């Protein structure tokens, strides 16, 4: 598997899709903005479900992959999606207040020194009763990866930090659930639900995806259950936090 199709990404994308489906059950035709849409995995899933999706990404290579994936979709799906080059900091300029019913911001906050301005911008363009979906690195579990790998020095350092180096070798930042709850409450988008993502598989090699479809299905079901239940979800590598306006 390549970087985008490896085990970690498969688990992340499938769990987030299931969790979003729970939150959007019974609703269709929603206006969705996907900030940092990447290869448009979630954007295309939502478009297939009947939603109108705008994907935004600043990286031309990634956006090109998203455009190629979109081109392979049926016409009725392509008609529901538009892909734009740009980052979330431009949302306030491009989109007016209450422009979207759902805003996704997955894997973006970890690259921002201060996420609050972007969160404020996203809250502004969210319509009443809208949902804000955030996927962030879990700062309260930063020591897990290093500890399970036997890197004791790294684990000890991680206990008191929100900084880490991700699998791409890039410096990044993690968020604490309690801090997000305060920030989203102040923005009038209080947390409605939150999930853990990659409780069991974060420390596994990315190329270790089960070759048997039944085994992969069991893995995903186990991850899904852990992501909903205490105490497992609190030690997940990622947090999927959903706020409601």
N, C-alpha and C positions, 0 to 999 in steps of 0.2 A: 504493500500500500504506500502511496505517496503521502506527503505531509498533510494534504487536505483530506485524504480519504482514509487515514490511519485510524486505529482504534479510538484514540482520544477524541477525534473529531466526530466519528460515527456516534459515539456515546453522547457527546455534547449535543449534536444536532438532533438526534432522535429524542432525547429526554426533553429538550427545550420545546420541540414540536408537540410532544404529548402534553406538556404542561400548558402551553399556549392553547391547545385545543380544549383543555379543561376550562380555561378562563373565557374562551370565546364561544363556548357551546351555545348553539341556538341562534347565533348572530351571523349575518352574512352581509356582503356589500359594504363592509366597513372601509373607511379611508385609513390606510396604513402607511407609516413612514418607517423605513428601516435604515437607521443611521449606522454607517459602517457595515454595509450589507455584505461585504466580501464577495463570495461567489454566488450569492443570492439564494442560498439553500432555503432559508426560512421565507424569503420573499416569494419564491416560486411556490412553495407549499401553501402559503396563504392565498396566492392568486388562484391556485387550483381549487381552493375551497370557496372561491367566489368573491374574495376581497379585492379592493383596488389599491395597488401597492406602488409606492415610490421608494426606490432604492438609491442610497447615497453613499458613495465611497470615493476617497481621494486618490487611491492607488490605480494608475491606469492599467497595470497588468491584471490586477484582481478584477477591476471593472470589465476588462475585456473578456475574462473568463465568465463573468456573470452575463454579459451580452451574448456569448456563445451558447451558454446554457439556456438563455431565454429564447434564442433563435430556434432551438430544438423543440420548443413547446408548441402545442396546438394553437391555432390562431386566437381562439377565445381566451386562452391564458395570456398570450402575448399582448392582447388588447387591454388587459387589466394591469400591466406593469410598465412603468417608465423608470429608466436608470439614469442617474445624474452624477456628474463628476463634482465632488466637493466634500467638505467635512461638516460635522455637526455645528461648528461655530458659525456657519453661515445660515443656519436655519432661521434665525430671527429676521434676516434680510430677505430671504426667499419666500417664507411662508408667514401668513398672517395669523393672528390669534385664532384658536379653535379650528385649525385647519385639518386636524387628524383625529380619528377616533382611537387609534392605537399607534403608539410610538415604540419601536424597538431600538435598543442601544446595547448591543451585545459585544463584549470584548473590546470596548472602546475606552471606558473610564480608566482602565489599568494603565493607559499610556498618557494620562493627563496628570500633571502635578497637582492641579486643583480642579476637581470635577464640578464644583458648584455652579460656575457660570453656564456650563453646558446643560446641567440639569435644570437650571432656571429657564433657559431658552426652550428646552423641550417641554417643560410644564406649561409655558406660555402658549405653545401651538397646539396643546392638547384640548380637545373639546370636552364639555361637561359630560360626566359619566365615562370619559375615556380612560384607557389603560396605558400605563408606562411600564415597559418590560425592560429590566436591566439584567445583564449577565456580567458578574464581576468576580475577580479572584477573592477568595475568602481569607481575609487577614487573620481570622481566629484559628485557621488551620494551616498556616504557612509552614509550621514545623513538621507537618505530617510527611510530606514528600521526602525531605532530607532524612528524617528519622527512620522511615521505613526502608530507605536505601542504605542505612548504616552510616550516614554522614552526621555524626554527633555534633561536631563543631557547627555545621550548618544549621542543625536543628536548634541548638542553643541560641544562635544568633537570631533565628527567625521568630523566637518567642516574643521578642521585644521590638519587632520591626514590621513595617508595612511595605518594605521594599524587597524586591527579589529579582532574579534574572530568569526570564522565561525560556521555554524550550528552543526558541529561535535565537537565543543569546542576547536578547534585548532587555535593557533595564525596564522594570515595570513596577506598578504599585498595586497593593491590595486594599480592599475596603472591608470595614467591619459592619455587620448587620445593624448594630445599635446606632452607629453614626448615620447610616443611610435612613434609618427610621426617623431620626431627628430631622435630617435635611428634607426628606420628602414630606414630612408633616408640616414643616415651615413653608413648603411650596404648595400646600393644599392638595398634595397628591399622596395621601397617607398609604402606607403599605397595606395591601389587601391580602396578600399571600406571599410566601417565599418557599423556595425549594432548594435542596442540595443537588448538585450535579457532579458526577464522578466521585462517588464515595469509595468505591472499591478499585476502580481501574486507573486512577491517576498515576500510580506508581508502576503500572505495567508497561512493558515496551510497546511503543506505538505500532510495531509490526506484529503484535501478538494477537490480532483479532482472530476469533475462532473461525476455522474453515467450515465448520458444520453450521448450517442455518439454524438448527434447533438449539444448539449451544449458544449462539449469538442471541437468539430470542430470549433464552433463560437469563443470560447476562443482563440484557436490557431490562427485563422484568424485575430482576433483583435490584438493579440500580434505580429503577423508577420507585420501587417501594422504599428503598433506603432514603431516597431524596424527599420523601413525604414524611418520614417518621423520625421521632426522637429516639435515641441521641444521635443517630447516624447522620442526619442531614447537617448537623452542626460541624462535622469534621470533613465535609465535602470540599473538594478542591475549588469548586465554583459555587456561587450563590446566584440563583435566579429569583430576583425580587420584582414583584408586580405591585405597582401603586395604582390607585384608582382616584380619579378627580371627582 
